[in-house]
Amino acid sequence: MDLAQCSLNSVTVKGAVFTEVADLAEQWGFGGVGLWRDVLDGVDLAGASARLRGSGLRVTSVCRGGMFPQPDEQQRRARFDDNKLAVDQAHTLGADCLYLVCGPAYGDLADARRQVHDGIAELEPYARQAGVRLAVEPMHPMMASSRSVITSLQEANDLIEAIDSDLVGIALDSYHVWWDAALRQQIARAGERLFSVQLADWVTPIQGELSSRGMPGEGCIDMTGFVADCRNAGYPGLVEVEILSDRWWAEAAPRVVHAAANGLAAV
């Protein structure tokens, strides 16, 4: 895979500030960067956007909005305000999409999923005004209690079809969905509503649900087949490498990017 067709997600080099992420992506020939919001703290976003454009780098994603299920109305309103801020950040950066990590259950799965639907539907007009696409990220079922009650691509497809907006689509991460027997069919179903594709490998044993990922090629996922299925479904964008890994976070950022580049080259 040509690195110009790829994007370096900032969390892969966790601890690096915005300028370091941008410099590494430019030095290695990536076509873009995916930005977690922690690297945007205190950054002049208009200046950051200009710096990236000057280097020929796209912002493929901003992570994250979402977390819609909340235990009471006050906290739901606070979350909505934060989601509007995330939309504003994605707009200023000209990001391809804003990731929605939809949020966990608070005892009632059905109610949590209803809150996810209603929260996205409420946010959509604000995102439309800003011209920002919202990308629902289905997560591995083990994260239903901590991060998202949307735990399969089929469920995410059902959700975005129910909302029925051209600005609401799918963010697809190999780490979360590789196990699904219906994955190929559901990728084809998503089609043009695939707004983002991310790569991270599944390496056992899992030491932590959030931070045990491997570089492409380190684990058991058929990365080449996964990317091919997304391309065949019509996904035209850059492919992000997003590695949340205690093991890789302990390494120096240049070595991490070298390993990511080697992994992507084999896909």
Beta strands, then each sheet from edge to edge (+ up, - down):
strand 1: 6-9
strand 2: 32-36
strand 3: 58-66
strand 4: 98-101
strand 5: 134-136
strand 6: 168-173
strand 7: 194-199
strand 8: 201-202
strand 9: 213-214
strand 10: 239-241
sheet 1: 1+ 2+ 3+ 4+ 5+ 6+ 7+ 10+ 1+
sheet 2: 8+ 9-
end
